[in-house]
Amino acid sequence: MIYDTKDKFERKKLFARLKTLIRNGKLVDLKQVSEKRTIKQNSYLHKLFSLYGIENGYSLSEAKQLIKSVLDYTYIKDKNMFYVETSKMDTKELTVFIDRFRNFAASNGCYLPSPDEYNGKLAYFENEIEKNRQYL
């Protein structure tokens, strides 16, 4: 169960539940719930993948796989390599991923706009992506 510790009533419910679990000698796993990434952040990331793909001749899928591979967002399971899903990242983790992605792209001659630049010229970037949609 998730409790909002900023809410006084929720805190009381949390403490009551915890007392019950302790009194009954139960095993407890307490963890912090991370904020999910925002829809805006997700949209921005996918636009960056698209812009990177357009600039470098990759499809959207290829750009995603390449960036995750180059930035080492992969894991091995049963001798197979898999890509970390950005959908599983919280806002902080995704911000770090985006920063690393933009830095990598810049170091390879591909400028990707910051969130402010992207939002300020939204129509321009959307038009660029739409013009090149056939290649993505």
N, C-alpha and C positions, 0 to 999 in steps of 0.2 A: 504494500500500500504506500502511496506517496502522500506526504504531509508537507504543507507550506509552512515553514518555520517562521515566516514573517507574520502569520496570522495567529493571534493569541489563542483562539478556540482550537485551531489545528494543533498548536503546540501542546495544549492540554490533552488532546486525544492521543498524540504521539507518546507523551510521557505515560499515560494510562496504559496504552498498549505495551510499551516497553516494560513497565512494572509487572504486568501480567505474564509476559514472556519470561522475565527473570524469575518470578515467583514459581513458575512451572518448570524451570530449569531447561528452557528451550535453547537451541542453537540459533543464533541471530546473525544475519548478514546486513549490516548497515552501510549504505553507500549514498554518495551524493548524486543527485540526478542532474545531468548536464543539460543546459539549454540546447534545444535542437537548433540546427541552422535555420536561417530565415529563407523565405521564398525569394526575396531579393538577392540574397547572397548566392543561392543556388542558380538563379537566372544569370547573374553576373559571371559566375564560374563557367557556365556553359557557353556564354558569349565569348569568353576568353579562349576556351577550347576551339570554338569556331573561327575566331580571328587568327589564332595560331595556325590552325589547319589551312586556312586560306593563304596565309603568308608563306607557308612552307610546303604546300602541295599535299596535305594529308586530309583524309576524310575526318569527320568528327570523331568517329570511333577510333581511328588510328591515332589521332592527336591525344585523345584521352589515355589510350594504352601507352603511348610513347612517353608522355609526361609522367605518368605514374611509375613507369619503369625507370626512367632517368632519375627521378627524384627519390627512388627507392621506396615507393609505396606499394610494395609487393610482399608476399609471404609464401612460404613453401609448405605444402601439406601433401603427404604421401608422395614425395618426390615430384610434385607438380607445382608450378608457379601460378599464383593467383594475384589479382590486383585488389588493393584495398578499395572498398566502396566509399566514395566521398559522401554518399547518403548516410553513412553510419557515423560521420564526424559531427561533433558539436560546433557551435559558432567559433570558438577559439581555435580548435584544430583545423577547421576549414580556412580560417584567416591565415594561419601559418602556411597551409598548403598553397593558398593563392599567392601569398608573398613569395614563397619559394619558386612557384611557377613563373611569376612575373620576372623575378630576378634571373632565373634560368633563361627565359626567352630573351631578355635584354642582353644578357652576356653572349647570346648567339645572334644578335642583330635584329631581333623581332620585338618592337615596342608594343606592349599591351597597356591599355589605359588603366589608370587608377579608378576606383569606384566613383570618385567625384568627377573625373574627366568623362567616364563612361556615361554617367547620369546627365552631365551637362551637354553631351553631344549624342544623346540616345538615338535620335533619328539618323544621324550620319552612320553610326556603327550598325544599326539595324539594316539600313540600306545596303551597306557593304556586304553584310552577311547574306541578305536576300539576293543581291546580284550574283553572288557566288554559290548559292544554295545547291546548284547542280553538282558542284565539286565536293560537297560535304556529304 
